[in-house]
């Protein structure tokens, strides 16, 4: 830590000192962004944890998908209470995209971590306003169950709210971050039924989220992410009366991969094209 602190001070990036513990690559240290996902095992009060630190920048979405495609039951969404940082992330950044991906891979619980509370003097109204924007999107747009959403205000830089409530104003009635994690039941989300098959043609149940102004019809090509892997696919057939799909539509489709892949019934998939997520679903064979 002493080495990390000295280097951060030398680079005039002292506010990023804690993130540098996980950002192990030199280029990440310079830019303040996580490129590859890292796993960190730690223990607290006889409980064992594995933290997967995933990248947030658009260039590294593939690495982010690979990281959350592990058997992850809880996602922690870190949002900044600082005005410009929150808006740039929620309105113009990758925050919504990451929530879509977390929902797509079947992560069950999500903890919204309201960070940098010290920069707004732990203002309850300001915190609630920003958190509400996120939770409304989660519930209304992504259909995330309300009972599986948890909110914890913290100041990571000052270490407040991480392992106890010391330093948090009385208006917050919840628990610390580590206590909140302890209360969430641990479960596996491995949803593959039976054996995997090696095939280049299979059926999927797809929910379309964003076609970026176009439509999804027979012949539509995109990349399918599954089990941390990816394959280029073509929509061969859409079941139902409509010959095409738009945002908000759901349908069973027959897809063809460019080459044979190993996949099983119940496998969760993410469809992406260029730099956006088209939709998500499950393999139904």
Order of alpha helices (4+ residues) and beta strands (2+ residues): alpha-alpha-beta-beta-alpha-beta-alpha-alpha-beta-alpha-beta-alpha-beta-beta-beta-beta-beta-beta-beta-beta
